[in-house]
Amino acid sequence: MLILSRKPGESIVIDGRIRVKIVRVEGEVVKVGIDAPADVPAHRQEVYEEIQRNNQQALTRPKAPLPRLPLTNLPKSPKSSLAAFKKPAAALTKPVTPEK
């Protein structure tokens, strides 16, 4: 672990793209500002650990079965609802008369 001393207003640069600035010191509390690209997540340690626990639980928790939909209000005969669309093949075609 690298240990550095910084005064309020001073910064530390990590990897050329992350800047950690000591904003102020209030007793034993140090206010730190972090300037990092949007694709670099920055969390307090306890928040990071909670995220990791939740992610691990989501992977290992058995999935609950999906609820079954009630089978009510269905047509009594599915064939009867299609009967209106069925026509004999002859009714669908017009006879072709040759031109003279």
N, C-alpha and C positions, 0 to 999 in steps of 0.2 A: 504494500500500500504506500502510495506517495503521500507524504504529509508536507503541506506548505503553509506558511504564515502569510496572511493577507490582512490589510487594513480596510476599513469601510471605503468603498469607491474603487478598490482594486479588483482585478479580474484574473481568472485562470482560463486558458484556452485549451480545449481538448480536441484533438484530431483536426485542428484548423477550422472547424465549423461549429463547435459548441463553446459558448462563452459562459462561464460561471462567475457572477459578480457578487461581491460582498456589499449588500446594500446598506445595512446598519447593524450594530450590535447593541442589544438592550439587555443588560445584565448578563445572564447565561444563555440568552436566545440570540441566535445569529440569523438575520434575514438575508436570504440568498436569492438572487435573480438568475434565471437560466435562459439564455438565448440560444435556441437550437432549431434546426430545420423541422418542418411539420412532420416529416416522416420518422423523426427520432422521438419516441415516447419518453416523457420525463414524469416520474411519480415519486411521491414520498415512499419510503421503504415499506411502511405498514400498508399503504394502498396497493403497492406492487405485489406484496405477499398475498393480500386478499384476492386480487385479480388472478394470481397463479392458482390459489386454492379453488376458486370458482371454476376456472378453466379445467382443472384436473377433475373436479366433481362432475362437470358436464360430460367429460369423456368417459367416466367410469360408471355413472348413474344409469341403471337400466331404464330403457325408454318405456314410458307408459303406453299401453295399447290405445289405439285411436277409438273414440266412441263410435258405436254402430248407429247408423241412421234408422229410424223406425220405418217399417215397410207399410205405411198407411197411405191412403189416397192414390193407390195405383189402379190403372184400368183393370177391370176384371178379366178381360181377354185382350192381350196385346194384338192379336190378329184382327180383331174387330176394328181397331183404330186405324189399321192400314187398308181396310177393305175399300175405302173411298178412293184410294190411289191406284188400285189395281184395275186395269182395263185389259180386255183381250188385245193381243198384238194387232189384230186386223183393224181395230178401232183407232189405232194410233197412226196408221199409214193410209194415205190416199191412193186410190188406184191411179196409175199413170196412163194417160191416153196418148197415143202417138199423134204427132202433128201431121197434118196433110198438106 
